[in-house]
Amino acid sequence: MMVSREKFMKVVQFAEELGCKVVYDSTKKISFNTKMYITVPYQLTLENIYALAHEIGHVIDYVNGELEHDKWLHDWSYRVNAEMSAWVHAYKLLEKNGVPLHNWQTHVNAKLANYFILPEVI
């Protein structure tokens, strides 16, 4: 399902207000890094805006001093908690901006399952 460019750009604007730059690149994995960049493809789909909002959730925690990147990389239990926090922030951001949430739970369940199937992901 597609999402309007206006809603997508409102979510991007929120990231920019946090001091984060959104880089559009469909050849790279959707991600956030501590240099305050989010990489995301410029595709106006629900799946993509959910992922973008999730990465912004990490930015929120990082800016608030609540995300330690080294612990996220090396401590599985810390990572799971950080992922959950990012999804909570994402939900609030999407809801606030009127993004449809009817596929939300399916999307999040699929993403979170990766952390429980492959604990060696650390």
N, C-alpha and C positions, 0 to 999 in steps of 0.2 A: 504494500500500500504506500502511496506517495503522501508526502507532507508538504504543505505550502512552503515556498521559498521564504515568505515572511516569518513563519514560525521557526524555520531552520536558522535564519539569520538572527532572530531574537535570542536563540540559545547561544549562537556564536558570540553575539554581543555581550552576553553575560560573562563568557570566558574572558573576553577582552577587557571587561571592566575589572576582572580579577588580576589583570596584568599578564594574561596568557595569550600567546599568539596561536591562532589556528592555521595550520598549514594543510592545504588540500593536495593529497597525493594518493591516488588509487593503487599505487604499486607497493605501498608499505602498509604494515599492520596498524590498525587504529591503536593509538597509544598516547600517553602523557609522559613527558620527561621533566626532570627537575630544573631544566633550563627554561621552563615555562612555555613549552610548545606542546600542542596537541596535533597529532597527525591524523587526518581523516579524509576519506574520499568525498568529493562534492557530489553526493548522490542524495536526492531528497526523498529517502525512504524512511519508514518508521524504524526499521532495523538500524539504520545509520544514525538517526537522531537519538535513539535510545543509547547507542554506543558512545556518541559524542557527549551526551549528558552524563553518562557514567564516568568518562574521562574528566569531565568538569568536576564531578564529585571528588575525584582524587585531587584536583587542583584546590578545591575548597579546603580539604583536609590539610594539604601541604601548606597553603597560605596561612591557615590557622595554627600551624605548628603541630598538627595531629597526625602527620604521616612522615615516618622515618623511612626513607627510600632503602637504606641498607637493610633494615629489619624486614621490609617488604620483600626484598630479594632473597633473604636467607632464612627467614622464620615462617614456616608454613602456617602456623596458627595465627600469627600476626597478619599474614597476607589475607587469610580468609576474613578476618575481622575488618581489615582495610577495604576489601572488596565489598563487603556488606554495607559499610558506611558509605562508600561511593554510590552504591545502588540506591540507598535511602535519599541521599542528596539529589541524585538524578531524578527520582520520582517526584520530589517536591518541585524541582526546576521545571520538569515537563508539565506537571499539573498546573503550575502557576502560569505557564505560557500556552495553555490550551491545546497541548499536543495530545492526540488520541492515545489512550492507554489500554485499549482492548487486547493488544498482543503483548503487553508488558510482561505479565507473569510468565508466559511461555518463553519469551526472550531471556529473562533473567534466570529462570530455571535452567535453561540450556547452558548459559554462560557459567553459572555457579557449579553446575554438575562437573565441569572440567576440573575444579579444585578438589573434588572428592574422589574422582576416578583416577586422577593422576597426581597423587601427592608429591611425586618426584619433580613436579613442575618448578619447585624452588630451585 
